[in-house]
Amino acid sequence: MSTEKVIKNQAKDSLKNNWSVIIAAVLAVCVIMILINALLYGFGFFAKAIDTDTGLIKEGKKLIFSLAACTALTVAILLSPLMNGLYKMFCNTSLYNRTEISDLFYFFKGAKRYFKTLVINITLLFIFTVLSYGLDAYSYACYVLGASLKSGFSFDFNTLILIVFFIVSVIIKVVIYLLFVHYPLVAYSFNDSLPAAKYMFGYIGFSFRHYAKTVKLVFGFFGWIVLSCALVVPAFYTLPYLMTSMTTSAKWLFSLERNRGVI
């Protein structure tokens, strides 16, 4: 039996008595994210900043909508420890075979822990955003071709090129996440006692060393991910299963490197 299969089986066993609480937590976080986005665009329509025909921001309203977007982003960042709490739930499931809904709010307990979490989240978000923006092949293609997929689909060579570059950009963003964001957040959720700088920069080497193993594990969920993109319901099964598998893998990898004195 392959290592990936063993990890997935361990994740399934860990999730046996935790499905309902984890799905409830995932739903809660998704609802909050959707609500923030809905309030932003609700404000946009209320302020008549959005063209109802095209869905684009009106020229004279870009400043006010940008201010509203910054406010929404600030609210999302202030609530971002909920995402860390979700990671905490996956990690606790991997470690102890149990988790509680209270774990979702773990990083709100105490000012020191809360602000440390914000510093880590903002730094990792900045790294991810800068790298994603700089390596956004789709944006470069749109600039060169003077078109985008928002303009609508047509069966021509330019549209095909845009679709290919869009897929490439998505893959690049996933790679950036796995190399610079995933393991720092998982490590912080397993043990939040180390200095913030360790989580922000200290796991980059670890991510590169185990990148191939991580990709192999994620690729094993390819069918489920495709199904989740097409249907909503499987996503609430796939996400907990995938993330618990990834935290289970991280648990063993951290232990292995700790025993070797690498981390």
JOFEN-V498352 format. One record per pair of residues at least 12 apart in sequence whose C-alpha atoms are under 10 Angstrom apart, sorted by sequence separation. I is the first residue (numbers start at 1). J is the second residue. D is the distance in whole Angstrom. If there is no record, write none. Layout:
i=[I | I]
j=[J | J]
d=[D | D]
This chain:
i=[45 | 49 | 50 | 88 | 89 | 146 | 147 | 184 | 187 | 188 | 44 | 48 | 49 | 89 | 90 | 145 | 149 | 186 | 224 | 225 | 41 | 44 | 47 | 49 | 89 | 145 | 148 | 149 | 184 | 185 | 224 | 225 | 49 | 50 | 86 | 88 | 89 | 147 | 148 | 184 | 185 | 223 | 224 | 49 | 85 | 87 | 88 | 89 | 142 | 145 | 183 | 184 | 187 | 44 | 47 | 48 | 85 | 86 | 87 | 88 | 89 | 141 | 145 | 149 | 183 | 184 | 221 | 224 | 225 | 44 | 47 | 85 | 86 | 88 | 148 | 181 | 184 | 185 | 221 | 224 | 84 | 85 | 86 | 88 | 142 | 180 | 181 | 183 | 184 | 44 | 45 | 84 | 85 | 86 | 141 | 142 | 180 | 181 | 183 | 184 | 221 | 44 | 82 | 83 | 84 | 85 | 141 | 180 | 182 | 183 | 221 | 43 | 44 | 82 | 83 | 84 | 85 | 140 | 141 | 180 | 181 | 182 | 184 | 220 | 81 | 82 | 84 | 85 | 138 | 139 | 141 | 142 | 180 | 181 | 183 | 184 | 41 | 44 | 81 | 82 | 83 | 84 | 138 | 141 | 142 | 179 | 180 | 183 | 218 | 40 | 43 | 44 | 81 | 82 | 137 | 138 | 140 | 141 | 179 | 180 | 182 | 217 | 218 | 43 | 81 | 82 | 138 | 139 | 178 | 179 | 180 | 181 | 41 | 80 | 81 | 137 | 138 | 139 | 179 | 180 | 183 | 218 | 40 | 41 | 80 | 137 | 138 | 179 | 180 | 217 | 218 | 39 | 40 | 79 | 136 | 137 | 138 | 178 | 179 | 217 | 39 | 40 | 136 | 137 | 138 | 139 | 178 | 179 | 40 | 137 | 138 | 179 | 37 | 40 | 81 | 136 | 137 | 138 | 178 | 179 | 214 | 217 | 36 | 39 | 40 | 81 | 84 | 135 | 136 | 137 | 178 | 80 | 81 | 84 | 135 | 136 | 36 | 37 | 79 | 81 | 137 | 179 | 214 | 36 | 37 | 78 | 81 | 133 | 136 | 175 | 178 | 213 | 214 | 36 | 78 | 80 | 81 | 84 | 132 | 135 | 136 | 178 | 80 | 83 | 132 | 135 | 33 | 36 | 37 | 78 | 79 | 81 | 36 | 78 | 81 | 132 | 133 | 175 | 210 | 213 | 77 | 80 | 131 | 132 | 135 | 174 | 80 | 131 | 132 | 33 | 78 | 132 | 210 | 32 | 77 | 78 | 129 | 132 | 77 | 128 | 131 | 132 | 33 | 131 | 32 | 33 | 129 | 206 | 77 | 128 | 206 | 127 | 128 | 131 | 29 | 32 | 127 | 29 | 128 | 206 | 125 | 128 | 29 | 30 | 124 | 127 | 128 | 28 | 29 | 127 | 125 | 26 | 29 | 124 | 125 | 206 | 25 | 26 | 29 | 124 | 186 | 190 | 206 | 25 | 123 | 124 | 189 | 205 | 25 | 26 | 121 | 124 | 186 | 187 | 190 | 203 | 25 | 124 | 186 | 190 | 202 | 121 | 183 | 187 | 22 | 25 | 120 | 121 | 182 | 183 | 186 | 187 | 190 | 120 | 182 | 186 | 22 | 183 | 187 | 21 | 22 | 117 | 120 | 182 | 18 | 22 | 117 | 183 | 18 | 123 | 127 | 19 | 123 | 15 | 18 | 25 | 29 | 117 | 124 | 14 | 17 | 22 | 25 | 28 | 116 | 120 | 123 | 124 | 16 | 21 | 22 | 24 | 25 | 119 | 120 | 123 | 124 | 14 | 15 | 21 | 22 | 25 | 26 | 119 | 120 | 121 | 122 | 123 | 11 | 14 | 15 | 18 | 19 | 21 | 22 | 25 | 113 | 116 | 117 | 120 | 121 | 13 | 14 | 17 | 18 | 19 | 21 | 113 | 116 | 120 | 13 | 14 | 16 | 17 | 18 | 20 | 21 | 119 | 120 | 11 | 12 | 14 | 15 | 16 | 17 | 18 | 22 | 107 | 11 | 14 | 15 | 106 | 10 | 13 | 14 | 15 | 12 | 14 | 107 | 11 | 10 | 87 | 91 | 95 | 54 | 90 | 91 | 94 | 54 | 88 | 91 | 92 | 87 | 88 | 91 | 92 | 87 | 88 | 90 | 91 | 87 | 88 | 89 | 90 | 91 | 84 | 87 | 88 | 89 | 83 | 84 | 87 | 88 | 86 | 87 | 88 | 84 | 85 | 84 | 93 | 94 | 95 | 90 | 94 | 89 | 90 | 93 | 94 | 90 | 91 | 92 | 94 | 95 | 87 | 90 | 91 | 94 | 95 | 86 | 89 | 90 | 91 | 93 | 94 | 89 | 90 | 91 | 92 | 93 | 94 | 87 | 90 | 91 | 92 | 94 | 95 | 86 | 87 | 90 | 91 | 94 | 90 | 88 | 91 | 87 | 91 | 4 | 8 | 27 | 3 | 4 | 7 | 26 | 4 | 5 | 8 | 23 | 24 | 4 | 8 | 23 | 26 | 3 | 4 | 22 | 23 | 26 | 5 | 22 | 4 | 23 | 19 | 22 | 23 | 19 | 22 | 19 | 18 | 19 | 15 | 15 | 14 | 12 | 11 | 12 | 15 | 11 | 12 | 14 | 15 | 11 | 14 | 9 | 11 | 12 | 8 | 11 | 12 | 8 | 10 | 11 | 14 | 10 | 11 | 8 | 9 | 11 | 7 | 8 | 11 | 7 | 8 | 10 | 11 | 6 | 7 | 10 | 5 | 7 | 8 | 4 | 7 | 8 | 4 | 7 | 6 | 4 | 7 | 3]
j=[57 | 61 | 62 | 100 | 101 | 158 | 159 | 196 | 199 | 200 | 57 | 61 | 62 | 102 | 103 | 158 | 162 | 199 | 237 | 238 | 55 | 58 | 61 | 63 | 103 | 159 | 162 | 163 | 198 | 199 | 238 | 239 | 64 | 65 | 101 | 103 | 104 | 162 | 163 | 199 | 200 | 238 | 239 | 65 | 101 | 103 | 104 | 105 | 158 | 161 | 199 | 200 | 203 | 61 | 64 | 65 | 102 | 103 | 104 | 105 | 106 | 158 | 162 | 166 | 200 | 201 | 238 | 241 | 242 | 62 | 65 | 103 | 104 | 106 | 166 | 199 | 202 | 203 | 239 | 242 | 103 | 104 | 105 | 107 | 161 | 199 | 200 | 202 | 203 | 64 | 65 | 104 | 105 | 106 | 161 | 162 | 200 | 201 | 203 | 204 | 241 | 65 | 103 | 104 | 105 | 106 | 162 | 201 | 203 | 204 | 242 | 65 | 66 | 104 | 105 | 106 | 107 | 162 | 163 | 202 | 203 | 204 | 206 | 242 | 104 | 105 | 107 | 108 | 161 | 162 | 164 | 165 | 203 | 204 | 206 | 207 | 65 | 68 | 105 | 106 | 107 | 108 | 162 | 165 | 166 | 203 | 204 | 207 | 242 | 65 | 68 | 69 | 106 | 107 | 162 | 163 | 165 | 166 | 204 | 205 | 207 | 242 | 243 | 69 | 107 | 108 | 164 | 165 | 204 | 205 | 206 | 207 | 68 | 107 | 108 | 164 | 165 | 166 | 206 | 207 | 210 | 245 | 68 | 69 | 108 | 165 | 166 | 207 | 208 | 245 | 246 | 68 | 69 | 108 | 165 | 166 | 167 | 207 | 208 | 246 | 69 | 70 | 166 | 167 | 168 | 169 | 208 | 209 | 71 | 168 | 169 | 210 | 69 | 72 | 113 | 168 | 169 | 170 | 210 | 211 | 246 | 249 | 69 | 72 | 73 | 114 | 117 | 168 | 169 | 170 | 211 | 114 | 115 | 118 | 169 | 170 | 71 | 72 | 114 | 116 | 172 | 214 | 249 | 72 | 73 | 114 | 117 | 169 | 172 | 211 | 214 | 249 | 250 | 73 | 115 | 117 | 118 | 121 | 169 | 172 | 173 | 215 | 118 | 121 | 170 | 173 | 72 | 75 | 76 | 117 | 118 | 120 | 76 | 118 | 121 | 172 | 173 | 215 | 250 | 253 | 118 | 121 | 172 | 173 | 176 | 215 | 122 | 173 | 174 | 76 | 121 | 175 | 253 | 76 | 121 | 122 | 173 | 176 | 122 | 173 | 176 | 177 | 79 | 177 | 79 | 80 | 176 | 253 | 125 | 176 | 254 | 176 | 177 | 180 | 79 | 82 | 177 | 80 | 179 | 257 | 177 | 180 | 82 | 83 | 177 | 180 | 181 | 82 | 83 | 181 | 180 | 82 | 85 | 180 | 181 | 262 | 82 | 83 | 86 | 181 | 243 | 247 | 263 | 83 | 181 | 182 | 247 | 263 | 85 | 86 | 181 | 184 | 246 | 247 | 250 | 263 | 86 | 185 | 247 | 251 | 263 | 184 | 246 | 250 | 86 | 89 | 184 | 185 | 246 | 247 | 250 | 251 | 254 | 185 | 247 | 251 | 89 | 250 | 254 | 89 | 90 | 185 | 188 | 250 | 89 | 93 | 188 | 254 | 90 | 196 | 200 | 93 | 197 | 90 | 93 | 100 | 104 | 192 | 199 | 90 | 93 | 98 | 101 | 104 | 192 | 196 | 199 | 200 | 93 | 98 | 99 | 101 | 102 | 196 | 197 | 200 | 201 | 92 | 93 | 99 | 100 | 103 | 104 | 197 | 198 | 199 | 200 | 201 | 90 | 93 | 94 | 97 | 98 | 100 | 101 | 104 | 192 | 195 | 196 | 199 | 200 | 93 | 94 | 97 | 98 | 99 | 101 | 193 | 196 | 200 | 94 | 95 | 97 | 98 | 99 | 101 | 102 | 200 | 201 | 93 | 94 | 96 | 97 | 98 | 99 | 100 | 104 | 189 | 94 | 97 | 98 | 189 | 94 | 97 | 98 | 99 | 97 | 99 | 192 | 97 | 97 | 182 | 186 | 190 | 150 | 186 | 187 | 190 | 151 | 185 | 188 | 189 | 185 | 186 | 189 | 190 | 186 | 187 | 189 | 190 | 187 | 188 | 189 | 190 | 191 | 185 | 188 | 189 | 190 | 185 | 186 | 189 | 190 | 189 | 190 | 191 | 188 | 189 | 189 | 240 | 243 | 244 | 240 | 244 | 240 | 241 | 244 | 245 | 242 | 243 | 244 | 246 | 247 | 240 | 243 | 244 | 247 | 248 | 240 | 243 | 244 | 245 | 247 | 248 | 244 | 245 | 246 | 247 | 248 | 249 | 243 | 246 | 247 | 248 | 250 | 251 | 243 | 244 | 247 | 248 | 251 | 248 | 247 | 250 | 247 | 251 | 213 | 217 | 236 | 213 | 214 | 217 | 236 | 216 | 217 | 220 | 235 | 236 | 217 | 221 | 236 | 239 | 217 | 218 | 236 | 237 | 240 | 220 | 237 | 220 | 239 | 236 | 239 | 240 | 237 | 240 | 240 | 240 | 241 | 240 | 241 | 241 | 240 | 240 | 241 | 244 | 241 | 242 | 244 | 245 | 242 | 245 | 241 | 243 | 244 | 241 | 244 | 245 | 242 | 244 | 245 | 248 | 245 | 246 | 244 | 245 | 247 | 244 | 245 | 248 | 245 | 246 | 248 | 249 | 245 | 246 | 249 | 245 | 247 | 248 | 245 | 248 | 249 | 246 | 249 | 249 | 249 | 252 | 249]
d=[10 | 5 | 9 | 10 | 8 | 10 | 9 | 10 | 7 | 10 | 8 | 8 | 7 | 9 | 10 | 7 | 7 | 9 | 9 | 7 | 10 | 10 | 8 | 9 | 6 | 10 | 7 | 8 | 8 | 7 | 6 | 9 | 8 | 9 | 9 | 6 | 7 | 8 | 9 | 5 | 9 | 10 | 9 | 7 | 9 | 9 | 7 | 10 | 9 | 9 | 8 | 6 | 8 | 9 | 9 | 10 | 9 | 8 | 8 | 9 | 9 | 9 | 9 | 9 | 10 | 8 | 8 | 10 | 9 | 10 | 9 | 6 | 5 | 8 | 10 | 9 | 8 | 10 | 10 | 9 | 9 | 4 | 9 | 9 | 10 | 10 | 8 | 10 | 6 | 9 | 10 | 8 | 6 | 9 | 8 | 7 | 8 | 10 | 7 | 8 | 9 | 6 | 9 | 8 | 9 | 6 | 7 | 8 | 9 | 8 | 7 | 8 | 10 | 6 | 9 | 8 | 6 | 10 | 10 | 10 | 9 | 10 | 9 | 9 | 8 | 6 | 7 | 9 | 9 | 9 | 10 | 9 | 8 | 9 | 8 | 9 | 9 | 8 | 7 | 8 | 9 | 10 | 7 | 7 | 10 | 9 | 6 | 7 | 7 | 8 | 8 | 9 | 8 | 7 | 9 | 8 | 9 | 9 | 6 | 9 | 8 | 9 | 9 | 10 | 6 | 8 | 8 | 8 | 10 | 9 | 10 | 9 | 9 | 9 | 7 | 10 | 5 | 8 | 9 | 7 | 10 | 9 | 7 | 9 | 10 | 6 | 5 | 5 | 9 | 8 | 8 | 10 | 7 | 9 | 9 | 7 | 8 | 7 | 6 | 8 | 10 | 10 | 9 | 9 | 7 | 9 | 9 | 10 | 9 | 7 | 6 | 9 | 9 | 7 | 10 | 9 | 5 | 9 | 10 | 7 | 8 | 9 | 10 | 8 | 10 | 7 | 8 | 10 | 5 | 9 | 7 | 10 | 9 | 10 | 8 | 9 | 10 | 7 | 10 | 10 | 9 | 10 | 8 | 6 | 9 | 9 | 6 | 10 | 8 | 9 | 8 | 9 | 9 | 9 | 9 | 8 | 7 | 9 | 8 | 7 | 8 | 8 | 7 | 9 | 9 | 8 | 10 | 8 | 9 | 10 | 9 | 10 | 7 | 7 | 8 | 7 | 9 | 9 | 9 | 10 | 7 | 7 | 9 | 6 | 10 | 10 | 9 | 8 | 9 | 8 | 10 | 10 | 8 | 9 | 8 | 10 | 9 | 7 | 7 | 8 | 7 | 9 | 9 | 10 | 9 | 10 | 9 | 9 | 10 | 7 | 9 | 9 | 7 | 10 | 10 | 10 | 10 | 10 | 10 | 9 | 10 | 7 | 7 | 10 | 9 | 8 | 7 | 9 | 7 | 9 | 10 | 10 | 10 | 7 | 8 | 9 | 9 | 9 | 8 | 6 | 10 | 9 | 8 | 10 | 10 | 10 | 10 | 10 | 9 | 7 | 9 | 9 | 9 | 9 | 10 | 9 | 7 | 9 | 7 | 8 | 9 | 10 | 9 | 8 | 8 | 9 | 9 | 8 | 9 | 9 | 8 | 9 | 10 | 9 | 10 | 9 | 7 | 7 | 8 | 9 | 8 | 10 | 9 | 10 | 9 | 9 | 9 | 10 | 10 | 10 | 9 | 10 | 10 | 9 | 7 | 9 | 9 | 9 | 9 | 9 | 9 | 10 | 7 | 10 | 9 | 6 | 10 | 6 | 10 | 10 | 8 | 8 | 10 | 8 | 8 | 7 | 9 | 9 | 7 | 8 | 8 | 9 | 10 | 9 | 10 | 10 | 10 | 9 | 10 | 6 | 8 | 8 | 10 | 7 | 8 | 7 | 8 | 9 | 8 | 7 | 9 | 10 | 6 | 8 | 6 | 10 | 6 | 9 | 7 | 6 | 9 | 8 | 8 | 7 | 7 | 10 | 10 | 9 | 10 | 8 | 10 | 8 | 7 | 9 | 9 | 8 | 9 | 9 | 7 | 5 | 8 | 10 | 8 | 8 | 7 | 9 | 10 | 10 | 9 | 9 | 10 | 10 | 7 | 9 | 10 | 9 | 9 | 10 | 10 | 9 | 10 | 9 | 7 | 8 | 7 | 8 | 6 | 10 | 9 | 6 | 10 | 9 | 8 | 10 | 10 | 7 | 9 | 5 | 10 | 9 | 8 | 6 | 7 | 9 | 9 | 9 | 8 | 8 | 7 | 10 | 10 | 10 | 7 | 6 | 10 | 9 | 7 | 8 | 10 | 9 | 9 | 9 | 9 | 10 | 7 | 7 | 6 | 8 | 10 | 10 | 5 | 10 | 9 | 5 | 9 | 9 | 9 | 9 | 9 | 9 | 8 | 9 | 6 | 10 | 9 | 8 | 10 | 9 | 7 | 7 | 8 | 9 | 10 | 9 | 8 | 8 | 9 | 9 | 8 | 9 | 9 | 9 | 8 | 8 | 9 | 9 | 10 | 9 | 6 | 10 | 6 | 9 | 9 | 9 | 9 | 8 | 8 | 9 | 10 | 8 | 9 | 9 | 10 | 7 | 8 | 7 | 8 | 10 | 9 | 8 | 8 | 10 | 10 | 9 | 7 | 8 | 7 | 10 | 8 | 10 | 8 | 9 | 10 | 9 | 8 | 8 | 6 | 8 | 8 | 9 | 5 | 9 | 8 | 9 | 8 | 8 | 9 | 9 | 5 | 7 | 6 | 9 | 8 | 9 | 10 | 8 | 10 | 10 | 10 | 8 | 9 | 7 | 9 | 10 | 6 | 10 | 8 | 9 | 9]
